Amino acid sequence: MTARDERSSDAEFFADDTPVVSYNRVWFNIMRAQRKFLPRIAKALKACGINDPIWYEILLEVELAGKDGQPMAALEDKLFVAQYALSRHISRMEQKGLLRRQFISDGRRKQILFLTDKGKGLHGEIWPVYWDAMQAEIGPHMTTDEAYQLSRLLIKLLPGGAQKAGPPG
C-alpha cells in the first residue's frame, strides 16, 4: 500500500464531509489519549513520591544543565509549560526538598534551578517505574513501528521538531 493509498483509506475510514475535519480529530484524540493514560501513569509515579509526570522531565532537565543550573524561562520553552504552572510545580518540588531556585539579582523574575542532594539522580531511580507504566499502558495498543510513526507525527506539531528524542529510554 502506498502513502497515498493509506491517506485515502484513512479519510474513507472517518467519512468526514470535509478533510479539514481531520485536524479537529487530531486535537480531540490527543486530548482523549492524554486523559486515558495520564491517571494510571501518574499513579505509578506517585508511589515514587513524584506528584506529576512533568516532575520527571524537570528533574532530568535540571540535572542535565549541570553545575550552572537550568534557567526557568528556558525550561518553560523546552517543556511547553506555562510559567504559572511551572512555577507551581517548582514550588512543590522545593517543598519536597528536590530542588532549589536562585533568583538573579535583577529581580525575582529570572530564576535558575538547581537540584538538591535529595534530587540528584532521582530521575534515574524513577525511570524504571515510569518506563514500566508507559509500556503497560501504551504497548498493548500498537506495534513499535506504529509508536515510532506516531512519535514522528507528533514531533511535527512541535516548533522545529523540538525534543526529537524525548527523555532517554
C-alpha positions as CSV (number, residue, x, y, z in Angstrom):
1,M,0.0,0.0,0.0
2,T,1.4,3.4,-0.9
3,A,1.4,6.5,1.3
4,R,-1.4,7.9,-1.0
5,D,-3.5,4.7,-0.5
6,E,-3.0,5.0,3.3
7,R,-4.3,8.6,3.2
8,S,-7.3,7.6,1.1
9,S,-8.2,4.8,3.4
10,D,-7.8,7.0,6.5
11,A,-10.1,9.6,5.0
12,E,-12.6,6.9,4.0
13,F,-12.5,5.4,7.4
14,F,-13.7,8.6,9.0
15,A,-16.1,9.6,6.2
16,D,-16.0,13.3,7.0
17,D,-17.7,15.8,4.8
18,T,-14.6,17.8,4.5
19,P,-11.0,16.7,5.0
20,V,-10.0,19.6,7.2
21,V,-12.1,18.0,10.0
22,S,-9.0,15.7,10.3
23,Y,-7.2,18.5,12.3
24,N,-10.1,18.6,14.8
25,R,-9.8,14.8,15.1
26,V,-6.1,15.1,15.9
27,W,-6.8,17.6,18.7
28,F,-9.6,15.6,20.3
29,N,-7.8,12.3,20.1
30,I,-4.6,13.8,21.6
31,M,-6.7,15.1,24.5
32,R,-8.5,11.8,24.9
33,A,-5.4,9.7,24.8
34,Q,-3.8,12.0,27.4
35,R,-6.8,11.7,29.7
36,K,-6.9,8.0,29.3
37,F,-3.2,7.3,30.1
38,L,-2.2,10.1,32.4
39,P,-4.1,9.0,35.6
40,R,-2.6,5.4,35.6
41,I,0.9,6.6,34.7
42,A,0.7,9.4,37.3
43,K,-0.4,6.9,40.0
44,A,2.7,4.8,39.3
45,L,4.9,7.8,39.8
46,K,3.1,9.0,42.9
47,A,4.2,5.7,44.5
48,C,7.8,7.1,44.0
49,G,6.9,10.4,45.6
50,I,6.5,12.2,42.2
51,N,3.3,14.2,42.2
52,D,3.1,14.8,38.5
53,P,4.8,13.2,35.4
54,I,6.3,16.6,34.5
55,W,8.4,16.4,37.6
56,Y,10.5,13.6,35.9
57,E,11.2,15.9,33.0
58,I,12.0,18.8,35.3
59,L,14.4,16.7,37.3
60,L,16.1,15.4,34.2
61,E,16.5,18.8,32.5
62,V,17.9,20.4,35.7
63,E,20.3,17.6,36.2
64,L,21.4,17.8,32.5
65,A,22.0,21.5,33.0
66,G,24.8,20.7,35.4
67,K,26.5,23.0,37.9
68,D,25.4,26.2,36.1
69,G,21.8,25.3,36.7
70,Q,18.7,25.5,34.5
71,P,17.2,28.8,33.7
72,M,13.5,28.5,34.5
73,A,12.5,30.5,31.3
74,A,14.4,28.1,29.2
75,L,12.7,25.2,30.9
76,E,9.3,26.7,30.2
77,D,10.2,26.8,26.5
78,K,11.7,23.3,26.4
79,L,8.8,21.6,28.2
80,F,6.0,23.7,26.8
81,V,4.7,24.5,30.3
82,A,3.2,27.9,31.1
83,Q,5.2,30.0,33.6
84,Y,2.5,29.9,36.2
85,A,2.1,26.1,36.0
86,L,5.9,25.5,36.0
87,S,6.3,27.9,39.0
88,R,3.7,25.8,41.0
89,H,5.5,22.6,40.2
90,I,8.8,24.1,41.1
91,S,7.4,25.4,44.4
92,R,6.1,21.9,45.3
93,M,9.4,20.3,44.3
94,E,11.2,22.8,46.5
95,Q,8.9,21.9,49.4
96,K,9.8,18.2,49.0
97,G,13.5,19.2,49.0
98,L,14.2,18.1,45.4
99,L,15.4,21.3,44.0
100,R,16.1,24.9,44.9
101,R,15.9,28.1,42.9
102,Q,18.3,31.0,42.8
103,F,16.9,34.4,41.9
104,I,19.1,36.6,39.7
105,S,20.0,40.0,41.1
106,D,17.9,41.9,38.6
107,G,14.7,40.9,40.4
108,R,12.6,37.8,41.2
109,R,11.6,37.4,37.5
110,K,14.7,35.4,36.5
111,Q,15.4,32.1,38.3
112,I,18.0,29.4,37.9
113,L,17.1,25.9,39.1
114,F,19.5,23.5,40.9
115,L,18.9,20.0,42.2
116,T,19.4,19.4,45.9
117,D,21.3,16.4,47.1
118,K,17.9,14.7,47.5
119,G,17.0,15.5,43.9
120,K,20.3,14.5,42.3
121,G,20.0,11.2,40.4
122,L,16.3,10.8,41.4
123,H,15.2,10.8,37.7
124,G,17.3,7.7,37.3
125,E,15.6,6.0,40.2
126,I,12.2,6.9,38.9
127,W,12.8,5.9,35.3
128,P,12.2,2.1,35.7
129,V,8.8,2.8,37.2
130,Y,7.9,5.4,34.6
131,W,9.2,3.0,31.8
132,D,7.1,0.1,33.1
133,A,4.0,2.3,33.4
134,M,4.3,3.7,29.8
135,Q,5.0,0.2,28.4
136,A,2.0,-1.3,30.2
137,E,-0.4,1.5,29.2
138,I,0.7,2.1,25.6
139,G,2.5,-1.1,24.5
140,P,-0.6,-3.3,24.1
141,H,-2.3,-0.8,21.8
142,M,0.3,-0.5,19.0
143,T,3.4,-2.0,17.4
144,T,6.8,-0.4,17.9
145,D,6.6,0.7,14.3
146,E,3.3,2.4,14.9
147,A,4.7,4.0,18.1
148,Y,7.7,5.4,16.1
149,Q,5.3,6.6,13.4
150,L,3.0,8.4,15.9
151,S,6.0,9.9,17.7
152,R,7.3,11.3,14.4
153,L,3.8,12.8,13.6
154,L,3.5,14.4,17.0
155,I,7.0,15.9,16.7
156,K,5.8,17.7,13.6
157,L,3.5,19.6,15.8
158,L,6.3,21.0,17.9
159,P,8.4,24.0,16.9
160,G,11.4,22.9,14.9
161,G,10.8,19.2,15.8
162,A,11.6,20.1,19.4
163,Q,12.7,17.4,21.7
164,K,13.1,14.9,18.8
165,A,14.4,12.2,21.1
166,G,12.4,13.0,24.2
167,P,13.6,11.7,27.5
168,P,16.1,8.8,27.3
169,G,14.8,5.3,27.2
